[in-house]
Amino acid sequence: MKKIVIIGGGIAGLSAAYYLQEQKINDLSITLIEAEDKLGGKLQTADEDGFAIEGGPDCFLSQKPAVARLGKQIGISEDLIGTSEENKGTYILSGGRLHELPEGLMLMVPTKILPFATSSLISWPGKFRMGLDMVLPKKNSSGDESLASFVTRRLGKEALDKIAEPLIGGIHAGDPDNMSLKASFPRFLDMESKHRSLIKAMLVGKREAARSKGKKTSHFMSFVGGMGELAQSVAGKLDSVEIKTSCPVQSVNYSDKFHITLKNEEQLEADYVIFAVPAYAAADIIEQQDKQIAQTLRSINFVNSATVSVAYHKNDLGKPLKGYGFVIPSQEKRNIMAVTYSSQKWHHRIPNDNYQLLRCFVGGPKNQDMVLLDDEEMLTKVKAELKDILGITAKPLLTKICRWVNGMPQYSMGHLERVESIEQRLERFPGLALAGNSYRGIGVPDCIESGERAAKRILERLH
Ligand SMILES: Cc1cc2nc3c(=O)[nH]c(=O)nc-3n(C[C@H](O)[C@H](O)[C@H](O)COP(=O)(O)OP(=O)(O)OC[C@H]3O[C@@H](n4cnc5c(N)ncnc54)[C@H](O)[C@@H]3O)c2cc1C
């Protein structure tokens, strides 16, 4: 009997376990060990009096197929939902005022002239500078470049400060000056290398999508029961996996086999191990065995963030909310990074139409200490921002804070080289594989794929 141990029960670890189980290999035992008392990692949806509150992710990019594929395998495809069509629209706070993102702006690239020309968000010189993307030459070197340098070079500084930094940087809670484009948004590099201009590339993409006449799906998708439904449903299918929760792993050493020590001093042996924990946790676990890998793993930095959900009676809000919410550029110097109007973006998040549910993001690289405030202080600051920006003075009916200390890995310059050096060094331990958001993609679909890749790496050794 061969034994595989997966450490970490977030979506990456769960996906690895499910993939291995579904291969139905005889004489293979699979164990999944999780430090917390529940599975799912960042995928946590709480039901609070009929409000579905997302602690971590609230959606996934539908362009990446891994979530829909996994959802189908585990039988929850019917629960897939897109963003609500009637409330479409995202706003950006600039100069203390909310400006709607012009229609046709894809990621940060304008694809429709009229809405872009009439938008109040970008000044005329800024718009002209963005248009220069159509004629500027492409960069020839293939080396890494920061998001800030790339956007400034192609679209100008105003596009960086007002659009790319809050919108694109915000996805990673990252600092654009130090964010590796190659690791975070390789798609932009491809666009430049194939089409020279980002605007041209987006227009070609739009034409091709229109020609393929496929069923129009929402760009962002989720599940009726929130993203937690995905994690809990995968976990519910793991009939052939031994699951241990509330069992933090202390260390893993290797001699002939892997020797796993839990913090409660229990010992386990395994032929294969998958680390599906954040890189800093993997470093702690492997430190005794290999200080060099531990050091490189620790060089991947993480930042703190938190979500603060607040629910109101619709009538208490004064003005109706417009769109799905807004993002805030760091130059506005606010205590929050973004607000999603969860009840406007998704159906099924509130008990009925008399309510609104808002989810505020705090922390990120420039405001990490905010996450360490106690609940009352954090709420006071968040409510002050909601009052100032949206005029909300009512007392919320419900509040829920979810802190993610060291929750977001930073793909800083040279990230992929660091990952490659970790992977090379791991060749010394053929039965060990890494998965999770620290390495080759932060989004939920990327994490699922990373779990499946790690499982395949182990299976190659098995056969
Ligand atoms: C606030 C927030 C919003 C986000 N929004 C989105 C979004 O809308 N869309 C999207 O695609 N992505 C989003 N993300 C990113 C995405 O949620 C994460 O990248 C992804 O869920 C990470 O999955 P994972 O399995 O790699 O790691 P995790 O979910 O962090 O799981 C790792 C697990 O390992 C466990 N662990 C750690 N140490 C040990 C140990 N020593 N022993 C045993 N177990 C251990 C942890 O308890 C945890 O359960 C968001 C992230 C955050 C924080």
The ligand as an SDF file (V2000), in Angstrom:
LIG
                    3D

 53 58  0  0  0  0  0  0  0  0999 V2000
  -10.0400   38.5810    0.6190 C   0  0  0  0  0  0  0  0  0  0  0  0
   -9.7150   37.7230   -0.5830 C   0  0  0  0  0  0  0  0  0  0  0  0
  -10.4830   37.8260   -1.7360 C   0  0  0  0  0  0  0  0  0  0  0  0
  -10.1890   37.0370   -2.8350 C   0  0  0  0  0  0  0  0  0  0  0  0
  -10.9830   37.1350   -3.9450 N   0  0  0  0  0  0  0  0  0  0  0  0
  -10.7950   36.2860   -4.9740 C   0  0  0  0  0  0  0  0  0  0  0  0
  -11.7530   36.2200   -6.0250 C   0  0  0  0  0  0  0  0  0  0  0  0
  -12.7880   36.9100   -6.0040 O   0  0  0  0  0  0  0  0  0  0  0  0
  -11.5400   35.3320   -7.0400 N   0  0  0  0  0  0  0  0  0  0  0  0
  -10.4470   34.4960   -7.0570 C   0  0  0  0  0  0  0  0  0  0  0  0
  -10.3000   33.7080   -8.0140 O   0  0  0  0  0  0  0  0  0  0  0  0
   -9.5330   34.5260   -6.0440 N   0  0  0  0  0  0  0  0  0  0  0  0
   -9.6850   35.3830   -5.0150 C   0  0  0  0  0  0  0  0  0  0  0  0
   -8.8170   35.3710   -3.9540 N   0  0  0  0  0  0  0  0  0  0  0  0
   -7.6560   34.4570   -3.9980 C   0  0  0  0  0  0  0  0  0  0  0  0
   -8.0360   33.0080   -3.7040 C   0  0  0  0  0  0  0  0  0  0  0  0
   -9.1020   32.9640   -2.8080 O   0  0  0  0  0  0  0  0  0  0  0  0
   -6.8500   32.2650   -3.0670 C   0  0  0  0  0  0  0  0  0  0  0  0
   -5.6860   32.4700   -3.8180 O   0  0  0  0  0  0  0  0  0  0  0  0
   -7.1180   30.7560   -3.0020 C   0  0  0  0  0  0  0  0  0  0  0  0
   -8.3450   30.4840   -2.3740 O   0  0  0  0  0  0  0  0  0  0  0  0
   -5.9660   30.0800   -2.2480 C   0  0  0  0  0  0  0  0  0  0  0  0
   -6.2020   28.6880   -2.1630 O   0  0  0  0  0  0  0  0  0  0  0  0
   -5.0590   27.7300   -1.5830 P   0  0  0  0  0  0  0  0  0  0  0  0
   -5.6350   26.3780   -1.4520 O   0  0  0  0  0  0  0  0  0  0  0  0
   -3.8230   27.9070   -2.3850 O   0  0  0  0  0  0  0  0  0  0  0  0
   -4.6780   28.3470   -0.1580 O   0  0  0  0  0  0  0  0  0  0  0  0
   -5.5230   28.5330    1.1730 P   0  0  0  0  0  0  0  0  0  0  0  0
   -6.9400   28.7590    0.8770 O   0  0  0  0  0  0  0  0  0  0  0  0
   -4.7690   29.5560    1.9410 O   0  0  0  0  0  0  0  0  0  0  0  0
   -5.3940   27.1030    1.8770 O   0  0  0  0  0  0  0  0  0  0  0  0
   -4.2300   26.6900    2.5420 C   0  0  0  0  0  0  0  0  0  0  0  0
   -4.6540   25.8300    3.7140 C   0  0  0  0  0  0  0  0  0  0  0  0
   -3.4890   25.3390    4.3560 O   0  0  0  0  0  0  0  0  0  0  0  0
   -3.7480   25.3050    5.7450 C   0  0  0  0  0  0  0  0  0  0  0  0
   -2.4590   25.2560    6.4620 N   0  0  0  0  0  0  0  0  0  0  0  0
   -1.5340   26.2390    6.6160 C   0  0  0  0  0  0  0  0  0  0  0  0
   -0.4970   25.8070    7.3490 N   0  0  0  0  0  0  0  0  0  0  0  0
   -0.7480   24.5090    7.6550 C   0  0  0  0  0  0  0  0  0  0  0  0
   -0.0470   23.5140    8.4000 C   0  0  0  0  0  0  0  0  0  0  0  0
    1.1380   23.7580    8.9730 N   0  0  0  0  0  0  0  0  0  0  0  0
   -0.6140   22.2800    8.5190 N   0  0  0  0  0  0  0  0  0  0  0  0
   -1.8190   21.9920    7.9470 C   0  0  0  0  0  0  0  0  0  0  0  0
   -2.5120   22.9040    7.2450 N   0  0  0  0  0  0  0  0  0  0  0  0
   -1.9970   24.1530    7.0990 C   0  0  0  0  0  0  0  0  0  0  0  0
   -4.5310   26.5750    5.9850 C   0  0  0  0  0  0  0  0  0  0  0  0
   -5.2390   26.5280    7.2270 O   0  0  0  0  0  0  0  0  0  0  0  0
   -5.4320   26.6180    4.7640 C   0  0  0  0  0  0  0  0  0  0  0  0
   -6.6770   25.9910    4.9940 O   0  0  0  0  0  0  0  0  0  0  0  0
   -9.0770   36.1390   -2.8150 C   0  0  0  0  0  0  0  0  0  0  0  0
   -8.3010   36.0280   -1.6600 C   0  0  0  0  0  0  0  0  0  0  0  0
   -8.6140   36.8050   -0.5410 C   0  0  0  0  0  0  0  0  0  0  0  0
   -7.7730   36.6610    0.7080 C   0  0  0  0  0  0  0  0  0  0  0  0
  1  2  1  0
  2  3  1  0
  2 52  2  0
  3  4  2  0
  4  5  1  0
  4 50  1  0
  5  6  2  0
  6  7  1  0
  6 13  1  0
  7  8  2  0
  7  9  1  0
  9 10  1  0
 10 11  2  0
 10 12  1  0
 12 13  2  0
 13 14  1  0
 14 15  1  0
 14 50  1  0
 15 16  1  0
 16 17  1  0
 16 18  1  0
 18 19  1  0
 18 20  1  0
 20 21  1  0
 20 22  1  0
 22 23  1  0
 23 24  1  0
 24 25  2  0
 24 26  1  0
 24 27  1  0
 27 28  1  0
 28 29  2  0
 28 30  1  0
 28 31  1  0
 31 32  1  0
 32 33  1  0
 33 34  1  0
 33 48  1  0
 34 35  1  0
 35 36  1  0
 35 46  1  0
 36 37  1  0
 36 45  1  0
 37 38  2  0
 38 39  1  0
 39 40  1  0
 39 45  2  0
 40 41  1  0
 40 42  2  0
 42 43  1  0
 43 44  2  0
 44 45  1  0
 46 47  1  0
 46 48  1  0
 48 49  1  0
 50 51  2  0
 51 52  1  0
 52 53  1  0
M  END
$$$$
